[in-house]
Amino acid sequence: MMMMCSSLVLLGLIGVSASSSGSSSSSPRMKLSYKDLQQFNGIKWFDLEHSCCFGALLLDEERGRLFVGARNFLLSLSLDNISKQEQKIYWPAPVDWREECNWAGKDINTDCVNYVKVLHHYNRTHLYACGTGAFHPTCAYVEVGQKIEDHVFKIDPSMVEDGKGKSPYDPRHTSASVLIGDELYAGVATDLMGRDFTIFRSMGRRLSIRTEQHDSRWLNEPKFIAAVGVPESENPDDDKVFFFFRETAVEAQGFGKVTYSRIGQLCRNDMGGQRSLVNKWTTFLKARLVCSVPGNDGTETHFDELRDVFLLQTRDRKNPLIYTVFTTSSSVFQGSAVCLYTMNDIRRAFLGPFAHKEGPNYQWVPFQGKVPYPRPVLSPLKAGRCSCVEY
């Protein structure tokens, strides 16, 4: 397992006065207070009694709906006015699961409930939703109808299934997932204690595979932020899946506990290894995401804590623009930044150089040896044949 040491190039930093370029005399808005927000015309408010944590959002412009995952509820809100009477599904954890959770020392009201963490379009008539289920992750297919005027919004009890590897157990744990075709790719903690963090492929016709367990070179206490699929060609088997996360940097162990932001890449057509890495990713690579700004003395100020990611689609689906929000990890200087990356930057970084460590008492250094061919960055050529080295 090798890790990318190449950093992605910072293309844009929003927050610096636009007048510095001489092209505009305007300055960007640096902050927006709650009071200022209330003064905007057209702002609509939504609140749901006895619920909170509206973290899972799914936009459906065709139906004119915003689907929302919350604590114990799934919501369908009108894009015209989210304050209108909403459609909602009450989706609590079963009583016996809540009691079991409470016996394990968790709070019955804040922990032992169902926080909806995953919400995706599954097909034309259904969504796929997953929740923590009082530390019993569970998933369900949500019927939303085929036409806009159907106004259907319900869970079929016969289509509820285990959510392990899809949703976290603990509502405090972050997760990220993307549903591509009929396959779910999820970055999530797959155990009750929240120690086995993995990037996991499930559902669909292909084998379920994951990252190596308990190996800090793969993932080290990650906080997953986002997952996206990006096509490489007209052939869907060439598609890549990218995970954005931050983690404790293994290459900075001599400097204390340092957080780096990462982008991880894997190939959709990865079938796992044949002799080792069986049922494990063989195409997984990760690179550091660098967002920094130089000071007057040449010293770089790094924004190391990735907080959010937004993909702006362009005319070329293979080359979306990637906007990211970062904050600093320093207690001395606190700030935030928006950085922009292109897919060309990302693809270039995944070509190397690679980081290498000779042994436990050695430092991470650029790898000088011969990189195996075909390289792990390449997608499998066809089903059953991997174009990466067989470990």
The 8 nearest C-alpha neighbors of each residue, nearest first, counted from 0:
[[1, 2, 216, 217, 284, 283, 281, 355],
 [2, 0, 355, 354, 353, 3, 284, 216],
 [1, 3, 354, 353, 285, 284, 4, 0],
 [2, 4, 353, 286, 285, 5, 354, 351],
 [5, 3, 354, 353, 286, 2, 6, 352],
 [4, 6, 348, 3, 352, 351, 286, 7],
 [7, 5, 287, 289, 288, 8, 4, 286],
 [6, 8, 288, 289, 348, 344, 345, 9],
 [7, 9, 10, 6, 344, 289, 340, 290],
 [8, 10, 290, 11, 7, 338, 289, 340],
 [11, 9, 339, 340, 8, 338, 12, 341],
 [10, 12, 339, 338, 9, 13, 337, 340],
 [13, 11, 338, 337, 336, 14, 15, 10],
 [14, 12, 337, 15, 336, 11, 338, 27],
 [13, 15, 16, 27, 12, 336, 29, 337],
 [16, 14, 13, 17, 12, 27, 19, 26],
 [17, 15, 26, 18, 19, 14, 27, 25],
 [16, 18, 19, 26, 23, 20, 15, 25],
 [19, 17, 24, 23, 21, 20, 16, 25],
 [18, 20, 17, 21, 16, 15, 22, 23],
 [21, 19, 18, 22, 17, 23, 16, 24],
 [20, 22, 18, 19, 23, 24, 17, 16],
 [21, 23, 20, 18, 24, 17, 19, 25],
 [24, 22, 18, 25, 21, 17, 20, 19],
 [25, 23, 18, 26, 17, 22, 21, 19],
 [26, 24, 23, 18, 17, 27, 16, 22],
 [25, 27, 16, 17, 28, 24, 18, 15],
 [28, 26, 29, 14, 16, 25, 17, 15],
 [27, 29, 30, 26, 31, 14, 16, 25],
 [28, 30, 27, 14, 31, 26, 15, 13],
 [31, 29, 28, 32, 27, 35, 14, 33],
 [32, 30, 35, 33, 36, 29, 28, 34],
 [31, 33, 35, 34, 36, 30, 37, 38],
 [32, 34, 36, 35, 37, 31, 38, 30],
 [33, 35, 37, 32, 36, 38, 31, 39],
 [36, 34, 32, 38, 37, 33, 31, 39],
 [35, 37, 33, 38, 34, 39, 32, 31],
 [38, 36, 34, 35, 39, 33, 42, 40],
 [37, 39, 35, 36, 40, 34, 42, 33],
 [40, 38, 37, 36, 42, 41, 35, 34],
 [41, 39, 42, 38, 37, 43, 36, 35],
 [40, 42, 43, 39, 38, 80, 37, 44],
 [43, 41, 40, 39, 44, 37, 36, 38],
 [44, 42, 82, 41, 81, 80, 45, 40],
 [45, 43, 82, 81, 42, 46, 80, 83],
 [44, 46, 82, 81, 43, 47, 83, 76],
 [45, 47, 48, 44, 82, 51, 50, 81],
 [48, 46, 50, 49, 45, 51, 72, 69],
 [47, 49, 50, 46, 51, 45, 70, 72],
 [50, 48, 47, 51, 70, 71, 46, 72],
 [51, 49, 70, 48, 47, 69, 71, 52],
 [52, 50, 70, 53, 69, 49, 47, 48],
 [51, 53, 69, 54, 70, 50, 114, 68],
 [54, 52, 69, 68, 51, 55, 67, 56],
 [53, 55, 52, 56, 68, 69, 116, 67],
 [54, 56, 68, 67, 116, 53, 118, 117],
 [57, 55, 67, 66, 54, 68, 58, 65],
 [58, 56, 66, 65, 67, 118, 59, 119],
 [57, 59, 65, 60, 66, 64, 56, 63],
 [60, 58, 64, 61, 62, 63, 65, 57],
 [59, 61, 63, 62, 58, 64, 78, 65],
 [60, 62, 59, 63, 147, 64, 58, 146],
 [63, 61, 147, 64, 60, 59, 146, 148],
 [62, 64, 60, 78, 61, 59, 77, 65],
 [65, 63, 77, 59, 78, 62, 76, 75],
 [64, 66, 58, 76, 75, 57, 59, 78],
 [67, 65, 75, 57, 74, 56, 64, 76],
 [68, 66, 56, 74, 55, 73, 53, 65],
 [67, 69, 55, 115, 73, 53, 72, 54],
 [70, 68, 53, 72, 52, 115, 114, 51],
 [69, 71, 114, 50, 72, 51, 113, 52],
 [72, 70, 91, 90, 113, 89, 114, 69],
 [73, 71, 89, 69, 90, 70, 88, 68],
 [72, 74, 68, 88, 87, 67, 69, 89],
 [75, 73, 87, 67, 66, 86, 76, 72],
 [74, 76, 66, 86, 65, 85, 87, 64],
 [77, 75, 65, 81, 85, 64, 74, 66],
 [78, 76, 64, 81, 79, 80, 63, 65],
 [77, 79, 64, 63, 80, 81, 65, 76],
 [80, 78, 77, 81, 63, 64, 76, 83],
 [79, 81, 82, 77, 78, 83, 43, 76],
 [80, 82, 77, 76, 83, 78, 45, 43],
 [83, 81, 45, 80, 44, 43, 84, 85],
 [84, 82, 81, 80, 85, 77, 76, 45],
 [85, 83, 82, 86, 76, 81, 77, 80],
 [86, 84, 76, 75, 83, 87, 74, 77],
 [87, 85, 75, 74, 76, 84, 152, 88],
 [86, 88, 74, 73, 85, 75, 89, 72],
 [89, 87, 73, 72, 90, 74, 153, 86],
 [88, 90, 72, 71, 91, 87, 73, 74],
 [91, 89, 71, 72, 88, 92, 73, 113],
 [92, 90, 71, 113, 89, 93, 112, 72],
 [91, 93, 132, 113, 112, 133, 94, 96],
 [94, 92, 96, 95, 91, 97, 132, 133],
 [93, 95, 97, 96, 98, 92, 91, 99],
 [96, 94, 98, 97, 93, 99, 92, 100],
 [97, 95, 99, 93, 98, 94, 100, 133],
 [98, 96, 100, 111, 94, 95, 99, 133],
 [97, 99, 101, 95, 100, 96, 102, 94],
 [98, 100, 96, 102, 101, 97, 95, 103],
 [101, 99, 97, 103, 98, 102, 111, 105],
 [100, 102, 105, 98, 103, 104, 107, 99],
 [103, 101, 99, 104, 100, 98, 105, 97],
 [104, 102, 100, 101, 105, 99, 98, 106],
 [105, 103, 101, 102, 106, 100, 107, 99],
 [104, 106, 101, 103, 100, 110, 107, 111],
 [105, 107, 110, 109, 108, 101, 111, 104],
 [106, 108, 111, 101, 110, 109, 105, 97],
 [109, 107, 106, 111, 110, 112, 105, 97],
 [108, 110, 106, 107, 111, 112, 105, 170],
 [111, 109, 106, 112, 105, 107, 108, 133],
 [112, 110, 133, 107, 97, 100, 108, 109],
 [111, 113, 133, 92, 110, 132, 91, 114],
 [112, 114, 132, 71, 131, 92, 91, 133],
 [115, 113, 70, 130, 131, 69, 71, 116],
 [114, 116, 130, 68, 69, 129, 117, 113],
 [115, 117, 130, 55, 129, 114, 166, 68],
 [118, 116, 129, 128, 115, 55, 166, 130],
 [117, 119, 128, 127, 55, 57, 129, 116],
 [120, 118, 127, 126, 121, 178, 128, 117],
 [119, 121, 126, 122, 127, 125, 118, 178],
 [122, 120, 126, 125, 127, 119, 123, 181],
 [123, 121, 125, 124, 120, 126, 180, 181],
 [124, 122, 145, 125, 121, 120, 144, 126],
 [123, 125, 144, 145, 143, 122, 142, 126],
 [126, 124, 142, 141, 122, 143, 121, 123],
 [125, 127, 120, 121, 141, 119, 140, 128],
 [126, 128, 140, 119, 121, 118, 139, 141],
 [129, 127, 118, 117, 139, 138, 126, 140],
 [130, 128, 138, 117, 137, 115, 166, 116],
 [129, 131, 115, 114, 116, 132, 137, 113],
 [130, 132, 136, 168, 113, 114, 134, 133],
 [131, 133, 113, 135, 92, 136, 134, 130],
 [134, 132, 111, 112, 135, 97, 113, 131],
 [133, 135, 168, 132, 131, 136, 169, 100],
 [134, 136, 132, 133, 131, 168, 137, 96],
 [137, 135, 131, 162, 132, 163, 168, 130],
 [136, 138, 162, 161, 129, 130, 160, 132],
 [139, 137, 129, 162, 160, 128, 159, 161],
 [140, 138, 159, 128, 158, 127, 160, 141],
 [139, 141, 127, 126, 158, 125, 154, 128],
 [142, 140, 154, 126, 125, 153, 127, 139],
 [141, 143, 125, 153, 152, 144, 124, 154],
 [142, 144, 152, 151, 124, 125, 141, 145],
 [145, 143, 124, 151, 149, 146, 142, 150],
 [144, 146, 124, 123, 149, 143, 147, 125],
 [147, 145, 149, 148, 144, 62, 150, 124],
 [146, 148, 62, 149, 150, 145, 144, 61],
 [147, 149, 146, 150, 62, 144, 151, 145],
 [148, 150, 146, 151, 144, 147, 145, 143],
 [151, 149, 148, 152, 144, 147, 143, 146],
 [152, 150, 143, 144, 149, 153, 142, 148],
 [153, 151, 143, 142, 150, 141, 86, 154],
 [152, 154, 142, 141, 151, 88, 155, 143],
 [155, 153, 141, 156, 142, 140, 139, 152],
 [154, 156, 157, 158, 153, 140, 141, 159],
 [157, 155, 158, 159, 154, 139, 140, 153],
 [156, 158, 155, 159, 160, 154, 139, 140],
 [159, 157, 156, 155, 139, 140, 160, 154],
 [158, 160, 139, 138, 156, 157, 140, 137],
 [161, 159, 138, 137, 139, 162, 158, 157],
 [160, 162, 137, 163, 138, 136, 159, 135],
 [161, 163, 137, 136, 138, 165, 166, 164],
 [164, 162, 165, 136, 161, 189, 166, 137],
 [163, 165, 189, 166, 162, 199, 187, 185],
 [164, 166, 162, 163, 185, 187, 167, 129],
 [167, 165, 162, 136, 129, 130, 164, 131],
 [168, 166, 188, 169, 187, 131, 172, 189],
 [167, 169, 134, 131, 136, 191, 135, 170],
 [168, 170, 171, 167, 172, 134, 131, 193],
 [171, 169, 172, 114, 131, 168, 167, 110],
 [172, 170, 169, 173, 167, 168, 110, 174],
 [173, 171, 170, 169, 167, 174, 188, 222],
 [172, 174, 223, 222, 171, 175, 224, 187],
 [173, 175, 187, 223, 186, 172, 224, 167],
 [176, 174, 225, 186, 223, 226, 185, 224],
 [175, 177, 185, 226, 184, 186, 225, 178],
 [176, 178, 184, 226, 183, 227, 179, 185],
 [179, 177, 183, 182, 184, 180, 119, 181],
 [180, 178, 182, 181, 177, 183, 228, 184],
 [179, 181, 182, 178, 121, 203, 183, 122],
 [180, 182, 203, 179, 202, 178, 183, 121],
 [183, 181, 203, 202, 179, 180, 178, 201],
 [184, 182, 178, 201, 200, 177, 202, 185],
 [183, 185, 200, 176, 177, 199, 178, 182],
 [186, 184, 176, 199, 198, 175, 165, 187],
 [187, 185, 198, 175, 174, 197, 176, 223],
 [186, 188, 174, 196, 197, 167, 185, 189],
 [189, 187, 196, 193, 195, 167, 190, 197],
 [188, 190, 164, 195, 163, 187, 196, 167],
 [191, 189, 193, 192, 188, 195, 194, 168],
 [190, 192, 193, 168, 134, 189, 169, 194],
 [193, 191, 190, 194, 195, 168, 169, 188],
 [192, 194, 188, 190, 191, 195, 189, 196],
 [195, 193, 192, 196, 190, 188, 220, 189],
 [196, 194, 188, 189, 190, 193, 197, 213],
 [197, 195, 188, 187, 194, 189, 193, 218],
 [196, 198, 210, 187, 186, 199, 188, 209],
 [197, 199, 186, 209, 185, 210, 187, 184],
 [198, 200, 209, 185, 184, 197, 208, 164],
 [201, 199, 184, 207, 208, 183, 209, 185],
 [200, 202, 207, 183, 182, 199, 203, 184],
 [203, 201, 182, 183, 181, 204, 200, 207],
 [202, 204, 182, 181, 205, 201, 183, 180],
 [205, 203, 206, 202, 182, 181, 207, 201],
 [206, 204, 203, 207, 270, 202, 201, 182],
 [207, 205, 208, 270, 204, 278, 201, 200],
 [206, 208, 201, 200, 205, 278, 209, 199],
 [209, 207, 278, 279, 200, 199, 206, 280],
 [208, 210, 199, 279, 198, 280, 197, 200],
 [211, 209, 197, 279, 198, 280, 212, 199],
 [210, 212, 214, 279, 209, 213, 217, 197],
 [213, 211, 214, 210, 195, 197, 196, 209],
 [212, 214, 215, 195, 211, 196, 194, 218],
 [215, 213, 216, 212, 217, 211, 218, 219],
 [214, 216, 219, 218, 217, 213, 249, 220],
 [217, 215, 214, 218, 249, 219, 2, 0],
 [216, 218, 215, 214, 219, 211, 210, 0],
 [219, 217, 215, 216, 221, 220, 214, 196],
 [218, 220, 215, 221, 247, 246, 217, 216],
 [219, 221, 246, 247, 218, 222, 196, 194],
 [222, 220, 246, 219, 245, 223, 218, 244],
 [221, 223, 245, 244, 173, 246, 224, 220],
 [222, 224, 244, 174, 175, 173, 221, 186],
 [223, 225, 244, 243, 175, 307, 222, 306],
 [226, 224, 175, 243, 242, 223, 308, 227],
 [225, 227, 242, 176, 177, 175, 241, 243],
 [228, 226, 241, 240, 177, 229, 242, 225],
 [227, 229, 240, 239, 241, 230, 238, 226],
 [228, 230, 239, 238, 317, 240, 227, 231],
 [231, 229, 238, 317, 232, 239, 228, 235],
 [230, 232, 238, 237, 317, 229, 239, 233],
 [233, 231, 234, 230, 237, 235, 238, 317],
 [232, 234, 235, 231, 230, 237, 236, 238],
 [233, 235, 232, 236, 237, 238, 231, 230],
 [236, 234, 237, 238, 233, 230, 232, 231],
 [237, 235, 234, 268, 238, 267, 381, 379],
 [236, 238, 235, 231, 234, 378, 232, 239],
 [239, 237, 230, 231, 235, 236, 267, 229],
 [238, 240, 266, 229, 267, 265, 228, 230],
 [241, 239, 228, 265, 227, 264, 266, 229],
 [242, 240, 264, 227, 263, 226, 228, 239],
 [243, 241, 226, 263, 262, 225, 244, 264],
 [242, 244, 262, 225, 224, 261, 226, 223],
 [245, 243, 223, 224, 261, 222, 260, 221],
 [244, 246, 260, 222, 259, 221, 261, 305],
 [247, 245, 221, 258, 220, 219, 259, 248],
 [246, 248, 258, 257, 219, 220, 256, 259],
 [247, 249, 250, 251, 258, 259, 257, 246],
 [250, 248, 251, 252, 247, 216, 215, 219],
 [249, 251, 248, 363, 252, 362, 253, 364],
 [252, 250, 249, 248, 253, 254, 257, 255],
 [253, 251, 254, 249, 255, 250, 256, 248],
 [252, 254, 251, 255, 250, 256, 362, 249],
 [255, 253, 252, 251, 256, 257, 250, 248],
 [256, 254, 252, 253, 257, 251, 248, 247],
 [255, 257, 247, 252, 258, 254, 248, 251],
 [256, 258, 247, 248, 255, 251, 259, 254],
 [257, 259, 247, 246, 248, 303, 245, 256],
 [260, 258, 303, 245, 248, 246, 247, 261],
 [259, 261, 245, 288, 305, 303, 287, 244],
 [262, 260, 287, 288, 244, 286, 245, 243],
 [261, 263, 243, 286, 285, 242, 288, 287],
 [262, 264, 285, 242, 241, 284, 261, 243],
 [265, 263, 241, 284, 283, 240, 285, 242],
 [266, 264, 283, 282, 240, 239, 267, 241],
 [267, 265, 239, 378, 268, 269, 282, 240],
 [268, 266, 269, 239, 238, 236, 240, 265],
 [267, 269, 266, 236, 379, 270, 382, 378],
 [268, 270, 266, 267, 271, 379, 280, 282],
 [271, 269, 268, 383, 206, 272, 278, 385],
 [272, 270, 278, 279, 280, 277, 281, 269],
 [273, 271, 277, 276, 275, 274, 389, 281],
 [272, 274, 277, 275, 389, 271, 276, 390],
 [275, 273, 272, 277, 390, 276, 389, 271],
 [276, 274, 277, 390, 272, 273, 389, 279],
 [275, 277, 272, 279, 278, 271, 390, 274],
 [276, 278, 272, 275, 279, 271, 273, 274],
 [279, 277, 208, 271, 276, 272, 209, 207],
 [280, 278, 276, 209, 271, 208, 277, 210],
 [279, 281, 271, 282, 210, 283, 209, 208],
 [280, 282, 271, 283, 272, 279, 375, 269],
 [283, 281, 375, 265, 280, 376, 266, 284],
 [284, 282, 265, 264, 280, 281, 263, 285],
 [285, 283, 264, 263, 2, 282, 3, 265],
 [284, 286, 263, 3, 262, 2, 264, 261],
 [287, 285, 3, 262, 261, 4, 5, 288],
 [286, 288, 261, 6, 260, 289, 262, 259],
 [289, 287, 261, 260, 7, 6, 262, 286],
 [290, 288, 7, 6, 287, 291, 9, 8],
 [289, 291, 302, 9, 301, 338, 288, 303],
 [292, 290, 301, 300, 302, 299, 289, 293],
 [291, 293, 300, 299, 294, 301, 290, 12],
 [294, 292, 299, 297, 298, 300, 291, 295],
 [293, 295, 297, 298, 296, 299, 292, 300],
 [294, 296, 297, 293, 298, 299, 292, 300],
 [297, 295, 294, 298, 293, 299, 300, 292],
 [296, 298, 294, 295, 293, 299, 292, 300],
 [299, 297, 294, 296, 293, 300, 295, 292],
 [298, 300, 293, 292, 294, 301, 291, 297],
 [301, 299, 291, 292, 293, 298, 302, 294],
 [302, 300, 291, 303, 290, 299, 327, 292],
 [301, 303, 327, 326, 290, 325, 291, 304],
 [304, 302, 259, 327, 301, 260, 328, 305],
 [305, 303, 326, 325, 327, 260, 302, 328],
 [304, 306, 325, 260, 324, 245, 307, 303],
 [307, 305, 324, 325, 304, 224, 326, 308],
 [308, 306, 324, 323, 224, 305, 309, 225],
 [307, 309, 323, 322, 225, 324, 310, 321],
 [310, 308, 322, 321, 323, 311, 307, 320],
 [311, 309, 321, 320, 312, 319, 322, 308],
 [312, 310, 320, 319, 321, 309, 313, 322],
 [311, 313, 319, 310, 316, 320, 314, 318],
 [314, 312, 315, 319, 316, 311, 318, 320],
 [315, 313, 316, 312, 318, 319, 317, 311],
 [314, 316, 313, 317, 318, 319, 312, 230],
 [317, 315, 318, 314, 313, 319, 312, 230],
 [316, 318, 230, 315, 231, 229, 319, 232],
 [317, 319, 342, 316, 315, 320, 313, 341],
 [320, 318, 312, 313, 311, 316, 310, 317],
 [321, 319, 311, 341, 310, 340, 322, 312],
 [320, 322, 310, 340, 339, 309, 341, 311],
 [323, 321, 339, 309, 308, 338, 310, 320],
 [322, 324, 308, 338, 337, 307, 339, 309],
 [323, 325, 337, 307, 306, 336, 305, 308],
 [326, 324, 305, 336, 304, 306, 335, 302],
 [327, 325, 335, 304, 302, 334, 336, 303],
 [326, 328, 302, 329, 303, 333, 334, 304],
 [327, 329, 303, 304, 330, 326, 302, 333],
 [330, 328, 331, 327, 332, 333, 302, 334],
 [329, 331, 332, 333, 328, 327, 334, 326],
 [332, 330, 329, 333, 328, 327, 334, 300],
 [333, 331, 329, 330, 334, 327, 328, 300],
 [334, 332, 327, 329, 330, 331, 335, 326],
 [333, 335, 326, 327, 332, 336, 302, 325],
 [334, 336, 326, 325, 327, 302, 337, 333],
 [337, 335, 325, 324, 13, 12, 338, 14],
 [336, 338, 324, 13, 12, 323, 325, 322],
 [339, 337, 12, 11, 323, 322, 290, 336],
 [338, 340, 322, 11, 10, 321, 323, 9],
 [341, 339, 321, 10, 320, 344, 322, 9],
 [340, 342, 320, 343, 344, 321, 345, 319],
 [341, 343, 345, 344, 318, 346, 319, 340],
 [342, 344, 346, 341, 345, 347, 318, 340],
 [345, 343, 347, 342, 341, 346, 7, 348],
 [344, 346, 342, 348, 347, 343, 7, 349],
 [345, 347, 343, 349, 348, 344, 342, 350],
 [348, 346, 344, 345, 350, 349, 343, 351],
 [349, 347, 345, 350, 346, 5, 351, 7],
 [348, 350, 346, 351, 347, 345, 376, 3],
 [349, 351, 348, 347, 352, 346, 376, 353],
 [352, 350, 353, 349, 348, 5, 3, 4],
 [351, 353, 5, 4, 365, 3, 350, 354],
 [352, 354, 3, 351, 4, 366, 365, 2],
 [355, 353, 365, 4, 2, 366, 364, 3],
 [354, 356, 366, 364, 363, 365, 1, 353],
 [355, 357, 363, 358, 362, 361, 364, 354],
 [358, 356, 361, 355, 359, 362, 363, 360],
 [357, 359, 361, 360, 356, 362, 355, 363],
 [360, 358, 361, 357, 356, 362, 363, 249],
 [361, 359, 358, 362, 357, 356, 363, 253],
 [362, 360, 358, 359, 357, 356, 363, 364],
 [361, 363, 356, 364, 360, 250, 357, 359],
 [362, 364, 356, 355, 250, 354, 361, 365],
 [363, 365, 355, 354, 362, 366, 356, 353],
 [366, 364, 354, 353, 355, 367, 352, 363],
 [365, 367, 355, 354, 353, 368, 364, 352],
 [368, 366, 365, 369, 370, 355, 353, 352],
 [369, 367, 366, 370, 371, 365, 355, 353],
 [368, 370, 371, 367, 366, 372, 374, 353],
 [369, 371, 368, 372, 374, 366, 367, 373],
 [372, 370, 374, 373, 369, 388, 387, 375],
 [373, 371, 374, 370, 388, 387, 375, 386],
 [372, 374, 387, 386, 371, 388, 375, 377],
 [373, 375, 372, 387, 376, 371, 377, 388],
 [376, 374, 387, 282, 377, 281, 373, 388],
 [377, 375, 374, 282, 378, 349, 284, 350],
 [378, 376, 375, 374, 386, 379, 387, 373],
 [377, 379, 266, 237, 380, 386, 376, 268],
 [380, 378, 385, 386, 381, 268, 384, 269],
 [381, 379, 386, 378, 384, 385, 382, 237],
 [382, 380, 379, 384, 383, 385, 268, 236],
 [381, 383, 384, 268, 380, 379, 270, 385],
 [382, 384, 381, 385, 270, 379, 269, 380],
 [385, 383, 381, 382, 379, 380, 386, 270],
 [386, 384, 379, 387, 380, 383, 269, 378],
 [385, 387, 379, 373, 380, 378, 377, 384],
 [388, 386, 375, 373, 374, 385, 389, 377],
 [387, 389, 390, 373, 371, 372, 374, 375],
 [390, 388, 272, 387, 273, 274, 275, 281],
 [389, 275, 388, 274, 272, 276, 273, 281]]
